[in-house]
Amino acid sequence: MLKNKDNIFKPVIDRIKRLEDLNTLSKHECIVQGVLDAIDANELEVHSSLPSVNNMIQYLGYARETFAKAYRDLIAHGIVESKNRKGYFVVSNNTLMKQKVAVLLYAYDTFQDTLVSELRTNLPEEITVDLFFHHNNTETFEDIFNRIQGKYTVYIVAPIENESSVKLLQSIPASKLLIIDRFLDLGAGYSYIAQEFENSSYQIFEELYPKIKKYEEIIFYFRDHTAV
């Protein structure tokens, strides 16, 4: 039951409740679509506030994580913004839910340029690709990560190989994260595309064996931490 002071939220709550009756949407989907429908109907305008998670629990009775997930999805699509200690606010009336991809790389070079160019060429026009560089600096990596976390639908990351990076990246759902360039073990379910040096180097030596077998000794410099 909405109190008088909360009547401002009634349109969006009513829309979510109507969607419940369809029996084809999950509770999470009902929340997301209810907010979008309210925006389309001009019942929620840009800068309008949304009910807090606690309010939503009171009005609809769903689990806290259901509301949190719905708001995270709306934030990731650029529809809603969370302002520290002030709540959730509508920041866009583009209810097409434009996909946003964050690409976090080491530095700008030919390889990285080719990767990003291919992404932008092959992804649909409605998908935005934003590029960030951490320069293999842990502090920079953490700063960028904290600024972009929860604001994108997909994250493509060339990671720094340390424990703090692992913990940060594990906070992103496996379905939204792709590790590239270097392998970083985040556990089951996470996807990666990484360069492989050990087996490929061995294969090259096998191919060169007829030519190099005449040498008594060959010294090959190989840094352990580059192996994947």
N, C-alpha and C positions, 0 to 999 in steps of 0.2 A: 504494500500500500504506500503510495507516494504522499509525503507530507506536502503542505501548501508551498513551503519554500523550495521544494524540489520539483514543482510542476514544470520547470524549464526543461527537465529531462524526460517528461512524459512522452513526447512524440517518438523519441528514439527507443524508449523502453517498450512502447506499444508496438512499434514495428518489429522489434526482436521477438516479442511474444507472438505476433501474427505468423512470423516465419517458423516458429516452433510447430505450428499446426500442419506444416507441409510434410513433416516426417521424412524429408529427403535430405535435409541439411543437418550436419552435426551442430552441437551447441556453439562451438567455436565459430562455425560458418554463419550461424544465425546472428551472432554479435557483429561480425565484420560486415555482413550484408545489410543488417539493420542500420548500422551507422552510415553506410554508403547510400542506402535508400533515403535516409533522413536528409542527407546532404543534397541529393538530387531533387528532393521535394522542397528545398529551401527551409526546412525545419531546423537545420544546422547550417550556419554560415561560417565562413572563414573567421577565425578568432573565437568561435563559440567554444565553451568548455564542455567536456564530456564527464559523465559520472565517474567518480573514482572507483577503483576496484572494490573497495569496501562497500560503496553505495550499490554497485552492480550486484554484489553478493546479496545484499539486503533486498533489492528489488526482484531479482530473478532466481536466486538460490543455487546458481551453478558453483562449481569448484573455483577457488581462487586462480589456479593455474589456467583454467579455461579463459577467464577474462584477461589475464596477463598475456597469454599467447595471442589472443585476438588483437589486443592493443599493440603488441610487438609487430604483428603483421601489418597493421595500419600504419605504424611508424616506418617500417621498412619500405613501404610503398609511397611514402611521402605525403600521406593523407593527414596524419596526426603527429603531433609533437608532444613529448613529455618535458615539462618545465619543472626544474628542481623545486620540490616542496609546494608547487602551485597546481599540479595536476596535469591532465591531458587536454589538449586543445586542437581544434581543426585548423590546419594550416594550408589546405588545398581543397578545391572543389573538383579536382580532376579525378572523378570516380572510376576512371578506366584502370586505375591501379598500375601505373607505369612501373615496369620492372627496372631495378637498379642493381648494377654489378660493381663491386669495389675490387680493384686490382692493386695489391700491395706487393711491390717488387723491391729488389736490392737497390738498383740505380738505373739510370737511363743509358742503354747501350744498344747495339744493333740487334741483339737477341730479343731484348725487351721490347724494342720498337716494332720488330716483326710480329711478336706475340700480340701486342695491343692492336696493331693495325689489322691483323687477321680477325681478332675478336670483333672489332668495330665493323669490319667488312661483312662478316658472316652472320652476325646477330641481327635480328629484325630492327628496323629503325626506331621502334617505340621503346627499345631497351637502352638505357643510359649506362655508359661505362665511365667510371671515375678512376683516375690513376693516382697512386701514392708511392713514395719511395722512402725506405727506412735506412738505406746506406749501411746495412749490417750493424746498426747502432741500437742496442737494446732499449735505451731510454726513448729514442725516436720512435721505435717500433711500438712500444707501449703507449706513447702519447697519441700516435695516429690511430692505433687500435681502439683506444678508449673513446676517441672522437667519432669513429665510424660504426662502432658496435651497435647493432640493433637498427641501423638506418638503411640497410641494404638487404636485398632478397638473396643475393649470392655473393660469396667472398672467394676470390682467387688469390692465394697468398704464397709468396716465396718466403719461407720461415727462417728465423734465426734459431740455430740449434742449441737451445738451452731450456732449462726447466720452466722458467717464467713464461716463455713463449708457448710451451706446451699447455700450461694451465689456461692462458688467455684463449688459445685457439679451441680448446676443448669446451669453452663456454658457448661456442657457435654450434648449432645442430649439425650433425654430420651431413645431412641432406643439403645444407647451404654452403658447404666449405669444400674447396678443392685446393690441395697442397701441390705446388709445382716447383720444379727446378731441383730442390733438395728434399730427400725423404726425411720426414719427421714422424716418429711413431706416436700416433694419437689414440691408438686402440682400434678395435674392430668397428667397421662401419664407415670409417673415414676414407676418402678417395685421394689418390695422389698420382701425379705424373712427374717422374724424377729422372735426371740424368744418371746413367749407370756407367761406372768407370772400371770396376774390377774385372768383370767378365769380358768386356769389350777390349780391354788392354791385353788380357791373356790371349784372346783370339788373334789380335794383331801380331803378337810374338810368335804364335804358331805359324801364321802365314809368312813371317819373316825368317823363320828358323833355317831354311836352306841357305840363306845369305849370311846369317849372323853366327852360325855354328862354328865358323872358323876362329871366332874370338874365344880366348880362354876365360875372360870375365866381362860381364856387362853389368853396369850399375844403373839401376832404375830407381829414380826418386819418386816416391808415392806417399802422399800424406794420408794417414789412416782416416782422418775425419772427412775426407772427400769420398770415401767409399759409401755406397748405398746398398 
